[in-house]
Amino acid sequence: MDFEKIGRTRLMVRLPRHRQQLAKLRLLSLSTLLEACGIAVITRDELQGHTISGESLIAQYESNCQAIEDKVVRLLTNISARFVNWVPASSPVTFSAI
């Protein structure tokens, strides 16, 4: 499973204000948070599907999901809008003559 993709998709739905940043940014710190979010969400959903799971464990994963979401919002809020549209030096850039 691609937990980073799962976390990114979930947060794009939950955080529409940051959807563009989530779609474009490729930072190690963000990728780590998105992966953690994906793992926490999948685990929480699996626990909710089992009647044996304790409510306290499900509540702990809910809390983890919210804490990760809060960290992602703080990270995205502190990133400059110019950085979202930044093109890495290794990418081919073409310029047209004016």
Backbone as CSV, one residue per row, in Angstrom:
resi,resn,N_x,N_y,N_z,CA_x,CA_y,CA_z,C_x,C_y,C_z
1,MET,0.826,-1.187,0.000,0.000,0.000,0.000,0.867,1.246,0.000
2,ASP,0.427,2.233,-0.711,1.128,3.513,-0.740,0.505,4.423,0.320
3,PHE,1.024,4.362,1.545,0.450,5.112,2.651,0.562,6.616,2.451
4,GLU,1.640,7.059,1.795,1.788,8.496,1.533,0.656,8.981,0.624
5,LYS,0.359,8.225,-0.407,-0.715,8.599,-1.335,-2.069,8.594,-0.615
6,ILE,-2.289,7.603,0.240,-3.535,7.526,1.010,-3.667,8.759,1.914
7,GLY,-2.589,9.101,2.610,-2.603,10.272,3.486,-2.792,11.562,2.713
8,ARG,-2.114,11.683,1.571,-2.230,12.891,0.742,-3.677,13.057,0.259
9,THR,-4.268,11.967,-0.223,-5.639,12.022,-0.743,-6.620,12.390,0.365
10,ARG,-6.463,11.762,1.494,-7.364,12.050,2.623,-7.277,13.512,3.037
11,LEU,-6.058,14.034,3.147,-5.907,15.419,3.580,-6.321,16.411,2.495
12,MET,-6.224,16.040,1.239,-6.720,16.915,0.179,-8.236,17.077,0.287
13,VAL,-8.913,16.037,0.732,-10.359,16.109,0.940,-10.670,16.901,2.208
14,ARG,-9.935,16.633,3.272,-10.214,17.276,4.560,-9.727,18.719,4.637
15,LEU,-8.742,19.078,3.814,-8.160,20.425,3.863,-8.219,21.095,2.490
16,PRO,-9.397,21.442,2.020,-9.503,22.006,0.663,-8.697,23.292,0.476
17,ARG,-8.496,24.037,1.538,-7.720,25.277,1.448,-6.257,25.003,1.063
18,HIS,-5.760,23.832,1.424,-4.365,23.478,1.165,-4.227,22.440,0.046
19,ARG,-5.284,22.220,-0.687,-5.292,21.166,-1.711,-4.173,21.346,-2.741
20,GLN,-3.960,22.571,-3.223,-2.911,22.807,-4.226,-1.529,22.499,-3.660
21,GLN,-1.273,22.936,-2.449,0.018,22.655,-1.824,0.221,21.151,-1.652
22,LEU,-0.803,20.467,-1.176,-0.694,19.020,-0.979,-0.451,18.297,-2.295
23,ALA,-1.029,18.785,-3.370,-0.876,18.139,-4.667,0.519,18.365,-5.256
24,LYS,1.103,19.531,-5.006,2.349,19.891,-5.685,3.623,19.696,-4.876
25,LEU,3.553,19.892,-3.566,4.772,19.862,-2.764,5.331,18.462,-2.583
26,ARG,6.619,18.353,-2.723,7.322,17.094,-2.479,8.481,17.382,-1.528
27,LEU,8.160,17.432,-0.247,9.155,17.668,0.789,9.244,16.427,1.666
28,LEU,10.426,16.117,2.135,10.605,14.944,2.984,9.751,15.038,4.247
29,SER,9.733,16.211,4.873,8.948,16.366,6.102,7.457,16.173,5.835
30,LEU,6.962,16.688,4.714,5.558,16.515,4.367,5.275,15.063,4.006
31,SER,6.157,14.443,3.241,5.970,13.041,2.859,5.907,12.138,4.083
32,THR,6.739,12.419,5.070,6.744,11.628,6.303,5.416,11.770,7.043
33,LEU,4.914,12.991,7.135,3.624,13.221,7.790,2.485,12.565,7.019
34,LEU,2.521,12.647,5.699,1.460,12.050,4.884,1.454,10.533,5.016
35,GLU,2.638,9.945,5.065,2.727,8.495,5.248,2.180,8.094,6.621
36,ALA,2.550,8.848,7.650,2.047,8.571,8.998,0.531,8.717,9.047
37,CYS,0.013,9.707,8.341,-1.430,9.911,8.277,-2.110,8.712,7.618
38,GLY,-1.554,8.257,6.505,-2.114,7.099,5.812,-2.133,5.856,6.679
39,ILE,-1.060,5.612,7.391,-0.983,4.445,8.279,-2.004,4.568,9.407
40,ALA,-2.087,5.751,10.014,-3.024,5.954,11.127,-4.476,5.798,10.671
41,VAL,-4.796,6.328,9.500,-6.170,6.247,8.989,-6.553,4.798,8.680
42,ILE,-5.666,4.076,8.001,-5.953,2.675,7.658,-6.103,1.841,8.936
43,THR,-5.207,2.043,9.890,-5.268,1.291,11.144,-6.559,1.609,11.899
44,ARG,-6.895,2.892,11.984,-8.130,3.290,12.664,-9.354,2.654,11.997
45,ASP,-9.398,2.710,10.669,-10.532,2.136,9.941,-10.632,0.627,10.147
46,GLU,-9.495,-0.050,10.174,-9.497,-1.495,10.409,-9.973,-1.816,11.826
47,LEU,-9.549,-1.006,12.798,-9.984,-1.218,14.178,-11.489,-0.992,14.320
48,GLN,-12.008,-0.008,13.615,-13.437,0.268,13.684,-14.254,-0.871,13.085
49,GLY,-13.669,-1.617,12.184,-14.359,-2.731,11.556,-14.430,-3.974,12.425
50,HIS,-13.637,-4.017,13.485,-13.626,-5.174,14.372,-14.389,-4.839,15.651
51,THR,-15.282,-5.711,16.028,-16.059,-5.471,17.245,-15.239,-5.700,18.509
52,ILE,-14.133,-6.403,18.376,-13.283,-6.713,19.532,-12.446,-5.497,19.943
53,SER,-12.146,-4.608,19.009,-11.277,-3.459,19.272,-11.847,-2.582,20.378
54,GLY,-10.969,-2.121,21.229,-11.391,-1.253,22.322,-11.621,0.168,21.840
55,GLU,-12.597,0.811,22.427,-12.905,2.206,22.071,-11.731,3.129,22.381
56,SER,-10.987,2.812,23.433,-9.860,3.678,23.787,-8.764,3.630,22.725
57,LEU,-8.569,2.465,22.113,-7.565,2.347,21.055,-8.004,3.112,19.805
58,ILE,-9.278,3.008,19.474,-9.814,3.751,18.328,-9.708,5.254,18.592
59,ALA,-10.030,5.672,19.816,-9.926,7.085,20.185,-8.480,7.562,20.083
60,GLN,-7.520,6.703,20.443,-6.107,7.063,20.342,-5.712,7.294,18.884
61,TYR,-6.178,6.437,17.979,-5.871,6.624,16.558,-6.570,7.849,15.993
62,GLU,-7.780,8.142,16.474,-8.463,9.386,16.076,-7.631,10.588,16.489
63,SER,-7.117,10.543,17.704,-6.275,11.616,18.214,-4.992,11.743,17.398
64,ASN,-4.395,10.606,17.044,-3.178,10.618,16.213,-3.457,11.241,14.851
65,CYS,-4.582,10.861,14.235,-4.943,11.414,12.922,-5.092,12.930,13.006
66,GLN,-5.757,13.410,14.056,-5.954,14.848,14.220,-4.631,15.567,14.471
67,ALA,-3.760,14.973,15.273,-2.456,15.588,15.559,-1.612,15.689,14.291
68,ILE,-1.637,14.664,13.462,-0.889,14.687,12.195,-1.463,15.756,11.282
69,GLU,-2.788,15.820,11.200,-3.439,16.836,10.370,-3.044,18.240,10.828
70,ASP,-3.024,18.468,12.127,-2.619,19.766,12.669,-1.185,20.106,12.290
71,LYS,-0.287,19.122,12.345,1.114,19.355,11.971,1.240,19.686,10.494
72,VAL,0.465,19.009,9.658,0.493,19.284,8.215,0.014,20.710,7.950
73,VAL,-1.056,21.121,8.616,-1.565,22.488,8.433,-0.513,23.507,8.855
74,ARG,0.144,23.276,9.991,1.204,24.202,10.436,2.332,24.271,9.411
75,LEU,2.739,23.114,8.886,3.811,23.081,7.897,3.407,23.840,6.639
76,LEU,2.212,23.567,6.127,1.760,24.200,4.889,1.510,25.692,5.063
77,THR,1.100,26.098,6.241,0.852,27.516,6.511,2.157,28.307,6.509
78,ASN,3.239,27.657,6.875,4.534,28.347,6.967,5.354,28.283,5.687
79,ILE,4.840,27.640,4.654,5.564,27.555,3.387,5.102,28.676,2.468
80,SER,6.050,29.353,1.888,5.752,30.452,0.977,5.019,29.940,-0.259
81,ALA,4.083,30.738,-0.765,3.346,30.377,-1.979,4.295,30.248,-3.168
82,ARG,5.379,31.002,-3.174,6.353,30.904,-4.263,6.995,29.529,-4.304
83,PHE,7.128,28.902,-3.142,7.766,27.604,-3.073,6.916,26.522,-3.726
84,VAL,5.607,26.682,-3.687,4.704,25.697,-4.287,4.911,25.630,-5.790
85,ASN,5.196,26.752,-6.416,5.386,26.803,-7.862,6.845,26.707,-8.282
86,TRP,7.712,26.404,-7.347,9.142,26.295,-7.607,9.438,25.115,-8.518
87,VAL,10.345,25.333,-9.479,10.759,24.278,-10.395,12.174,23.870,-10.023
88,PRO,12.410,22.594,-9.701,13.753,22.163,-9.333,14.743,22.357,-10.476
89,ALA,16.009,22.569,-10.116,17.047,22.837,-11.117,17.214,21.692,-12.093
90,SER,16.906,20.468,-11.698,17.097,19.320,-12.567,15.991,19.193,-13.615
91,SER,14.900,19.949,-13.441,13.797,19.879,-14.409,14.131,20.722,-15.646
92,PRO,13.791,20.225,-16.796,14.046,21.012,-17.998,13.110,22.217,-18.040
93,VAL,13.686,23.380,-18.253,12.915,24.608,-18.350,13.184,25.198,-19.718
94,THR,12.140,25.553,-20.408,12.312,26.180,-21.720,11.795,27.593,-21.663
95,PHE,12.474,28.452,-22.361,12.080,29.854,-22.418,11.793,30.185,-23.867
96,SER,10.734,30.904,-24.076,10.433,31.340,-25.441,10.913,32.760,-25.629
97,ALA,11.306,33.069,-26.819,11.784,34.422,-27.117,10.599,35.365,-27.155
98,ILE,10.827,36.548,-26.621,9.752,37.559,-26.589,9.763,38.344,-27.855
